Amino acid sequence: MRLAAASLMLLLAAGCSARPAAVPVASAKPVRVMSVNQCTDQIVLALLPPERIASVSWLSRDTAGSLMAGAAARVPLNHGQAEEVLRQAPDLVIAGSFTTPALRGMLRRIGWPMIEVDHASSFDDIRRTVRQIAAAVGERARGEALIAGMDARLTEASRRARRHPRVAAWDGSGFGAASGTLYDAVLTAAGARNVVREMGGYSYGRPNIETLLKLDPDLIVQGAAVRSGGSLGDEITNHRIVRERWKGRTLRIPQAYYVCGTPMIGDAVLRLQAEMAA
């Protein structure tokens, strides 16, 4: 590992005057793609066969945060380290624009083929990022097919919606799903009315039971399983009033449903809709 780091330093030094010979040349259809971001991982896994993926981030196998954990189990992993780039020798690195800043800076300086993908906060953002990655890996048609599949599922969710329950995304971190977030978009697409829109602003501070009682949502949606006595936030979420008032009306959904903007989010919307109906 230390030798790889030293080698990268030599590449950086060489890159001050010319492109280092060890750096691959950008290709229209790369054959060894490395993703170092949990969200871009899932799009890469959906676009490419395993043999064209050098690695995805270790977070991609976490079922709580990834809708493509099964596919991620069939390809190598990385931890976003420079040493891994040298060892795995990808001909394209795909990174999130808010993650692995040191690695992105190094690769930029030596001219390693790389694209940086913004976080998606809407379905339009998802369409944009899928097209960006699909173009970079030479799979535009596959990208359009993924977008079409997502849109078909969103249309199906809209068609199925009969009842529009008032839903609060509320857990140990307070109220979530602010207007303009992907979480809000998922709830809305599933047919829910997000009560955060009635609050005139909210905070991720201590969960406010009084505000929750005043809003009186039909359902509470929690992004993770509530532990018993693990923290003050958990104790508030487990408050007797909350347990009794919303008994049988509390859903716990994986963060994978709303954390990453991927074309698989259409399936997540349909699953959430079915769970709300149940």
C-alpha positions as CSV (number, residue, x, y, z in Angstrom):
1,M,0.0,0.0,0.0
2,R,2.8,2.4,0.9
3,L,4.6,1.5,-2.4
4,A,1.4,2.3,-4.3
5,A,1.1,5.6,-2.6
6,A,4.7,6.5,-3.4
7,S,4.1,5.5,-7.0
8,L,1.2,7.9,-7.1
9,M,3.3,10.7,-5.8
10,L,5.8,10.0,-8.6
11,L,2.9,10.2,-11.1
12,L,1.8,13.5,-9.6
13,A,5.3,14.9,-9.9
14,A,5.6,13.7,-13.5
15,G,2.3,15.2,-14.2
16,C,3.5,18.7,-13.4
17,S,5.2,18.8,-16.9
18,A,3.6,16.1,-19.0
19,R,1.0,13.4,-18.9
20,P,2.5,10.4,-17.0
21,A,2.8,7.3,-19.2
22,A,1.0,5.1,-16.6
23,V,-2.2,7.1,-16.8
24,P,-4.7,5.5,-19.2
25,V,-6.1,7.4,-22.2
26,A,-9.8,8.2,-22.1
27,S,-11.9,5.7,-24.1
28,A,-15.3,6.0,-25.7
29,K,-16.2,2.6,-24.2
30,P,-14.1,1.9,-21.2
31,V,-13.7,-1.7,-20.2
32,R,-12.5,-1.3,-16.6
33,V,-14.9,1.1,-14.8
34,M,-14.3,2.0,-11.1
35,S,-17.0,3.7,-9.1
36,V,-16.0,5.2,-5.7
37,N,-19.4,6.6,-4.6
38,Q,-22.4,4.6,-3.3
39,C,-24.9,6.3,-5.6
40,T,-22.9,6.1,-8.8
41,D,-22.1,2.5,-7.9
42,Q,-25.7,1.5,-8.4
43,I,-26.0,3.2,-11.8
44,V,-22.8,1.6,-12.9
45,L,-24.0,-1.8,-11.8
46,A,-27.3,-1.3,-13.7
47,L,-25.5,-0.2,-16.9
48,L,-22.6,-2.6,-17.2
49,P,-21.9,-6.3,-16.9
50,P,-19.6,-7.4,-14.1
51,E,-16.7,-8.0,-16.5
52,R,-16.6,-4.3,-17.3
53,I,-16.5,-3.2,-13.7
54,A,-13.1,-2.9,-12.0
55,S,-14.8,-2.2,-8.6
56,V,-17.5,-0.4,-6.8
57,S,-17.4,1.2,-3.3
58,W,-17.7,-1.1,-0.2
59,L,-20.9,0.7,0.7
60,S,-22.6,-0.7,-2.4
61,R,-23.1,-4.1,-0.6
62,D,-25.0,-2.5,2.3
63,T,-28.7,-3.5,1.8
64,A,-29.8,-0.6,4.0
65,G,-28.3,2.0,1.6
66,S,-28.1,0.3,-1.8
67,L,-30.9,-1.1,-4.0
68,M,-28.2,-3.0,-6.0
69,A,-26.5,-4.8,-3.1
70,G,-27.0,-8.2,-4.8
71,A,-25.3,-7.1,-8.0
72,A,-22.5,-5.5,-6.0
73,A,-21.6,-8.9,-4.5
74,R,-20.5,-10.1,-7.9
75,V,-17.8,-7.4,-8.5
76,P,-14.7,-6.3,-6.5
77,L,-14.8,-3.5,-3.9
78,N,-12.9,-0.4,-3.2
79,H,-12.6,2.1,-0.4
80,G,-11.9,5.2,-2.5
81,Q,-8.2,5.0,-2.0
82,A,-5.5,6.2,-4.5
83,E,-3.6,2.9,-4.0
84,E,-6.7,1.0,-5.2
85,V,-6.7,3.1,-8.4
86,L,-3.2,2.1,-9.2
87,R,-3.7,-1.5,-8.3
88,Q,-7.0,-2.0,-10.1
89,A,-5.9,0.2,-13.1
90,P,-9.4,1.4,-14.2
91,D,-9.7,3.2,-17.5
92,L,-12.5,5.4,-16.0
93,V,-13.2,6.5,-12.5
94,I,-16.7,7.6,-11.6
95,A,-17.0,9.7,-8.4
96,G,-19.6,11.8,-6.6
97,S,-18.9,15.5,-6.6
98,F,-19.2,15.7,-2.8
99,T,-17.2,12.6,-1.9
100,T,-13.5,11.5,-1.9
101,P,-12.2,15.0,-2.5
102,A,-8.5,14.1,-2.0
103,L,-8.7,11.2,-4.5
104,R,-10.6,13.4,-7.0
105,G,-8.0,16.1,-6.7
106,M,-5.1,13.8,-7.3
107,L,-6.8,12.1,-10.3
108,R,-7.6,15.5,-11.8
109,R,-4.0,16.7,-11.5
110,I,-2.5,13.7,-13.3
111,G,-5.3,13.6,-15.9
112,W,-6.7,10.2,-15.0
113,P,-10.0,9.6,-16.9
114,M,-12.7,10.5,-14.4
115,I,-16.2,12.0,-14.3
116,E,-17.8,13.7,-11.3
117,V,-21.5,13.2,-10.7
118,D,-23.7,15.6,-8.7
119,H,-26.1,14.4,-6.1
120,A,-29.6,13.8,-7.4
121,S,-32.5,15.6,-5.5
122,S,-35.2,15.0,-8.0
123,F,-36.4,12.6,-10.8
124,D,-35.1,15.0,-13.4
125,D,-31.7,14.9,-11.7
126,I,-31.7,11.1,-11.9
127,R,-32.4,11.3,-15.6
128,R,-29.5,13.7,-16.0
129,T,-27.0,11.7,-14.0
130,V,-28.0,8.4,-15.7
131,R,-27.4,10.0,-19.1
132,Q,-24.1,11.5,-17.9
133,I,-22.7,8.1,-16.7
134,A,-24.2,6.1,-19.7
135,A,-22.5,8.5,-22.1
136,A,-19.2,8.1,-20.3
137,V,-19.3,4.3,-20.4
138,G,-20.5,4.1,-23.9
139,E,-24.0,2.8,-23.1
140,R,-26.4,5.5,-24.0
141,A,-29.1,3.1,-25.2
142,R,-29.0,1.1,-22.0
143,G,-29.2,4.4,-20.0
144,E,-32.3,5.4,-21.9
145,A,-33.8,2.0,-21.2
146,L,-33.2,2.4,-17.5
147,I,-34.8,5.9,-17.5
148,A,-37.8,4.5,-19.5
149,G,-38.2,1.8,-16.9
150,M,-38.1,4.3,-14.0
151,D,-40.7,6.5,-15.7
152,A,-43.0,3.5,-16.4
153,R,-42.9,2.6,-12.7
154,L,-43.6,6.2,-11.6
155,T,-46.5,6.3,-14.0
156,E,-47.8,3.1,-12.6
157,A,-47.5,4.5,-9.0
158,S,-49.5,7.5,-10.1
159,R,-52.2,5.3,-11.7
160,R,-52.5,3.2,-8.6
161,A,-52.8,6.0,-6.1
162,R,-56.3,6.1,-4.7
163,R,-55.8,7.5,-1.3
164,H,-53.4,10.2,-0.3
165,P,-52.5,9.7,3.4
166,R,-50.8,12.4,5.3
167,V,-47.3,11.1,6.2
168,A,-44.6,12.3,8.5
169,A,-41.0,11.2,7.9
170,W,-40.0,11.3,11.6
171,D,-37.4,9.5,13.6
172,G,-34.6,10.0,16.0
173,S,-33.1,12.8,13.9
174,G,-36.4,14.8,13.8
175,F,-38.5,15.6,10.8
176,G,-37.1,14.7,7.4
177,A,-38.1,14.8,3.8
178,A,-37.9,18.6,3.3
179,S,-39.5,20.0,0.2
180,G,-37.1,19.8,-2.7
181,T,-35.4,16.6,-1.4
182,L,-35.4,13.2,-3.1
183,Y,-37.1,11.8,0.0
184,D,-40.0,14.2,-0.5
185,A,-40.2,13.3,-4.2
186,V,-40.4,9.6,-3.3
187,L,-43.1,10.1,-0.7
188,T,-45.1,12.3,-3.1
189,A,-44.7,9.8,-6.0
190,A,-45.9,7.0,-3.8
191,G,-49.1,9.0,-3.2
192,A,-48.4,10.5,0.2
193,R,-48.9,14.0,1.4
194,N,-45.8,15.0,3.2
195,V,-46.8,17.0,6.4
196,V,-43.4,18.8,6.4
197,R,-44.9,21.0,3.7
198,E,-47.5,22.2,6.4
199,M,-44.8,23.1,8.9
200,G,-43.4,26.2,7.3
201,G,-39.8,25.0,7.8
202,Y,-38.4,22.4,10.0
203,S,-35.2,21.3,11.7
204,Y,-33.1,18.1,11.9
205,G,-32.8,18.8,15.6
206,R,-34.4,17.0,18.5
207,P,-37.7,15.3,17.4
208,N,-40.6,17.5,18.5
209,I,-43.4,15.3,19.9
210,E,-45.7,18.3,20.4
211,T,-45.4,19.3,16.7
212,L,-46.0,15.7,15.6
213,L,-49.2,15.5,17.7
214,K,-50.4,18.8,16.3
215,L,-49.8,17.7,12.7
216,D,-51.4,14.3,13.5
217,P,-50.3,12.4,10.4
218,D,-52.0,9.2,9.2
219,L,-48.7,7.4,9.0
220,I,-45.2,7.8,10.4
221,V,-42.3,6.7,8.1
222,Q,-39.0,6.0,9.7
223,G,-35.8,5.6,7.8
224,A,-34.2,3.0,10.0
225,A,-35.2,0.5,12.6
226,V,-35.7,2.0,16.0
227,R,-33.4,0.6,18.7
228,S,-34.3,0.3,22.3
229,G,-32.4,2.6,24.6
230,G,-29.6,3.2,22.1
231,S,-29.7,7.0,22.3
232,L,-31.8,9.9,23.4
233,G,-33.2,10.2,19.9
234,D,-34.3,6.6,20.0
235,E,-36.0,7.0,23.4
236,I,-37.9,10.0,22.0
237,T,-39.0,8.0,19.0
238,N,-40.0,5.2,21.3
239,H,-42.1,7.5,23.4
240,R,-45.2,5.9,24.9
241,I,-47.5,8.4,23.3
242,V,-46.0,7.9,19.8
243,R,-46.1,4.1,20.2
244,E,-49.8,4.1,21.3
245,R,-51.1,6.8,18.9
246,W,-49.4,5.4,15.8
247,K,-49.5,1.7,16.7
248,G,-49.8,-0.2,13.4
249,R,-49.4,3.0,11.5
250,T,-45.6,3.3,11.5
251,L,-43.5,2.2,8.5
252,R,-39.8,1.5,8.6
253,I,-38.1,1.8,5.2
254,P,-34.5,1.4,4.2
255,Q,-32.6,4.6,3.5
256,A,-31.9,3.0,0.1
257,Y,-35.4,4.1,-0.9
258,Y,-34.4,7.8,-0.9
259,V,-30.7,8.4,-0.2
260,C,-29.4,7.8,-3.8
261,G,-30.9,9.0,-7.0
262,T,-30.9,5.9,-9.3
263,P,-33.3,4.6,-11.9
264,M,-34.2,1.8,-9.5
265,I,-36.1,4.4,-7.4
266,G,-39.2,3.6,-9.4
267,D,-39.3,0.2,-7.8
268,A,-38.8,1.7,-4.4
269,V,-41.7,4.1,-4.9
270,L,-44.0,1.1,-5.8
271,R,-42.8,-0.9,-2.7
272,L,-43.4,2.1,-0.5
273,Q,-46.9,2.6,-2.0
274,A,-47.8,-1.0,-1.3
275,E,-46.5,-0.8,2.3
276,M,-48.5,2.4,2.9
277,A,-51.6,0.7,1.5
278,A,-51.1,-2.3,3.8
